[in-house]
Amino acid sequence: MPLKNGSYKGATWATRRALLDMLKLQGELTSLQMAEALGVSPMAIRQHMQELEAAGDVNSIDRARGKGRPSKFWSLAPAAARHFPDRHRDLMLDLLSNVQNVLGDDAMDRLLDERGDEQARNYGRQVADCESLSARVQALARLRSEEGYMAEASEQDGVFTLVENHCPICAAASACKGLCDRELSVFERVLGPGCTVERVEHLLSGARRCAYQIRPKNGQD
């Protein structure tokens, strides 16, 4: 049974934490897919998911998969965000609002520019020894994961994809769209002039995550 604060009792929570993490990282899944990944029975998974749904943490939808009965797919509900870090939410929102109201738009832009510059310097120092674009993308994914973004990097046909499955500053980014704009610029600066960086999925635009495609220019690496 869920507790009032949205957490769950004992060992049950360890399993449900794993299920929530899996849905955060992979998107929609069936009970069978989750059962195979965790090495438990589909019936046990269905029981967990039904109770998570009752608590408002997940949604379900039936989808046809060829012949036979439709399969039930599970996904995270917006309320599940409480189980993932959103660092200093209230303080950040207050500070952003105060800067905007007291100092104006120009001051807000300067603040965001300075934050972006500091991020770029920090990441840049930590990827300085990476000799290839592939290594820089992997290093950036690691750095972002350390900050709570649950980031992953992959490569297909010479094009890299950086996925961020969670946004630990989502509330602040929702209140101040300039944060997302600066982060895209930071990635471009850190990964270097030999590539282009394009945001292809955006959490604040309704996607379940943020994703970036990184393409080398003229065969550079």
Protein Blocks (a to p, Z undefined) as FASTA:
>chain_A
ZZfkopaehjllmmmmmmmmmmmmnopadfklmmmmnopafklmmmmmmmmmmnopaccd
dddeheajddddddddfklmmmpccehklmmmmmmmmmmmmnommlmmmmmmmmmmmmmm
mmmmmmmmpmbfklmmmmmmmmmmmnonopacddeehiacdddfbdfklmmmmmmmklmm
mmmmmmmmmnopkbccddfbdfknopabdcdddddeehiZZ
